[in-house]
Amino acid sequence: MVATRTDDGGFFVAVKKHFAFLESEAGLSLTSVRVIDEDPRDSGFVVTYRKGRDRVDVAWNPFELSLNVRVEAGTEGLSRGERFIPAEPFITFITNGEVAPIVPQVYHKTSSAKIMRAMRLKERLFADGVGGPVEGLACRFRTYYPKIRDATRETIRDFNRWYDQYTGD
């Protein structure tokens, strides 16, 4: 079942089940579950986990078939914009491209042909609902979360320069 603006399609249940390791292993607490009901393109669902300055958001936008994990790093000396790390692109960066995103990524500078291809892949990925992709993303994130959380300021800045080639103006 695919989610709508008012129905999360099982997203909240899947996140609570598959991201439970953030509470049991990483010591974060589930602090909010939100429905963002604005323009349909911006509507979505977000589950937030926190511990001190560390924060993890798991977000699902059914209109864009977008499933993301974003980490707010507590690393000292980073600007606000630098602290927010999209997990899947960061994993691709730190593995030198060996680990591709589970959910096809669409960036600001993505060509129309690549966007269409990514959307076809996303439609297949989410054909049976959001639960399977949430489970896969949680499994991947569990492996790489310590590397994201503990990344040095230099690594995060190197990532941001790399990421800007896809997302910058």
C-alpha positions as CSV (number, residue, x, y, z in Angstrom):
1,M,0.0,0.0,0.0
2,V,1.4,3.4,-1.0
3,A,0.8,6.3,1.4
4,T,-1.3,9.3,0.8
5,R,-1.3,12.7,2.4
6,T,-3.4,11.4,5.3
7,D,-2.2,7.8,5.5
8,D,1.4,6.9,6.0
9,G,1.1,3.5,4.4
10,G,2.7,1.8,7.3
11,F,5.7,4.1,7.5
12,F,5.5,4.9,11.2
13,V,5.1,1.3,12.2
14,A,8.0,0.2,10.0
15,V,10.3,2.9,11.3
16,K,9.6,2.2,14.9
17,K,10.3,-1.5,14.3
18,H,13.4,-1.3,12.1
19,F,15.0,1.8,13.5
20,A,14.6,0.6,17.1
21,F,18.3,0.0,17.3
22,L,18.7,3.8,17.6
23,E,17.2,3.5,21.0
24,S,18.6,0.2,22.1
25,E,22.1,0.5,20.7
26,A,22.8,4.2,20.2
27,G,20.9,5.6,23.2
28,L,18.8,8.0,21.2
29,S,15.1,8.5,22.1
30,L,12.2,8.7,19.7
31,T,11.1,12.3,20.3
32,S,8.6,13.1,17.6
33,V,6.4,11.6,15.0
34,R,5.1,14.2,12.6
35,V,2.7,14.5,9.7
36,I,3.7,17.4,7.4
37,D,0.5,18.3,5.6
38,E,1.2,21.2,3.3
39,D,1.4,21.3,-0.5
40,P,1.2,17.7,-1.7
41,R,4.7,17.9,-3.1
42,D,6.0,18.9,0.4
43,S,3.8,16.7,2.5
44,G,5.2,13.8,4.3
45,F,6.0,11.9,7.5
46,V,9.0,12.3,9.8
47,V,10.2,10.3,12.8
48,T,12.9,12.0,14.9
49,Y,15.3,10.4,17.3
50,R,17.5,12.6,19.6
51,K,20.3,12.4,22.2
52,G,21.9,15.6,23.2
53,R,23.1,17.4,20.1
54,D,22.7,14.2,17.9
55,R,19.6,13.9,15.9
56,V,18.3,11.4,13.3
57,D,15.3,12.1,11.1
58,V,13.7,9.4,9.0
59,A,11.4,10.9,6.4
60,W,8.9,9.6,3.8
61,N,7.3,11.7,1.1
62,P,4.8,9.6,-0.8
63,F,4.3,12.1,-3.6
64,E,8.0,12.0,-4.5
65,L,8.5,8.4,-3.4
66,S,11.3,9.8,-1.3
67,L,12.6,7.9,1.8
68,N,15.5,9.6,3.5
69,V,17.5,9.5,6.7
70,R,19.2,12.7,7.8
71,V,21.7,13.0,10.6
72,E,22.4,16.2,12.5
73,A,26.0,15.8,13.6
74,G,27.0,17.1,17.0
75,T,30.5,17.7,15.6
76,E,32.0,21.0,16.9
77,G,33.0,23.8,14.6
78,L,30.4,23.1,11.8
79,S,27.9,25.7,10.6
80,R,24.2,24.9,10.8
81,G,24.1,23.9,7.1
82,E,27.1,21.6,7.4
83,R,25.7,19.7,10.4
84,F,22.8,18.1,8.4
85,I,24.0,15.0,6.6
86,P,21.9,13.0,4.2
87,A,22.8,9.4,5.1
88,E,22.6,7.6,1.8
89,P,24.7,10.1,-0.2
90,F,27.2,10.2,2.7
91,I,27.5,6.4,2.7
92,T,28.1,6.5,-1.0
93,F,30.8,9.2,-0.4
94,I,32.6,7.3,2.4
95,T,32.6,4.1,0.4
96,N,34.0,5.8,-2.7
97,G,30.8,4.8,-4.6
98,E,30.9,1.2,-3.7
99,V,27.6,1.3,-1.8
100,A,24.9,2.9,-3.9
101,P,21.7,4.3,-2.3
102,I,18.8,1.9,-1.7
103,V,16.4,4.6,-2.8
104,P,17.4,6.2,-6.1
105,Q,18.5,9.8,-5.5
106,V,17.2,12.8,-7.4
107,Y,19.3,16.0,-7.1
108,H,18.8,19.6,-8.1
109,K,21.2,19.1,-11.1
110,T,19.8,15.7,-12.2
111,S,18.8,15.6,-15.9
112,S,15.2,14.9,-16.9
113,A,16.1,11.5,-18.3
114,K,17.8,10.5,-15.1
115,I,14.8,11.8,-13.1
116,M,12.4,9.7,-15.2
117,R,14.7,6.6,-14.7
118,A,14.9,7.2,-11.0
119,M,11.1,7.5,-10.7
120,R,10.6,4.2,-12.5
121,L,13.0,2.6,-10.1
122,K,11.3,4.1,-7.2
123,E,7.9,3.0,-8.4
124,R,9.1,-0.6,-8.5
125,L,10.9,-0.2,-5.1
126,F,7.7,1.0,-3.4
127,A,5.2,-1.1,-5.4
128,D,4.5,-3.3,-2.3
129,G,4.6,-0.4,0.1
130,V,7.1,1.4,2.2
131,G,7.9,-1.3,4.8
132,G,10.5,-3.2,2.8
133,P,12.5,-0.2,1.8
134,V,12.4,1.1,5.4
135,E,13.8,-2.2,6.5
136,G,16.5,-2.1,3.9
137,L,17.4,1.5,4.7
138,A,17.5,0.7,8.5
139,C,19.8,-2.2,8.0
140,R,22.2,-0.2,5.9
141,F,22.0,2.8,8.3
142,R,22.7,0.6,11.3
143,T,26.0,-0.4,9.7
144,Y,27.1,3.1,8.8
145,Y,25.5,5.3,11.6
146,P,28.6,5.2,13.8
147,K,30.8,6.4,10.8
148,I,28.3,9.2,10.1
149,R,27.9,10.2,13.8
150,D,31.7,10.1,14.4
151,A,32.8,11.8,11.2
152,T,35.4,14.5,11.6
153,R,34.7,18.1,10.6
154,E,37.1,17.6,7.7
155,T,35.3,14.5,6.4
156,I,31.9,16.3,6.6
157,R,33.3,19.3,4.8
158,D,34.8,17.1,2.1
159,F,31.4,15.4,1.8
160,N,29.7,18.7,1.4
161,R,32.0,19.8,-1.4
162,W,31.4,16.4,-3.1
163,Y,27.6,16.6,-2.6
164,D,27.5,20.2,-3.9
165,Q,28.4,19.0,-7.4
166,Y,25.0,17.3,-7.5
167,T,22.9,19.7,-5.5
168,G,24.5,23.1,-5.7
169,D,23.4,26.0,-8.0
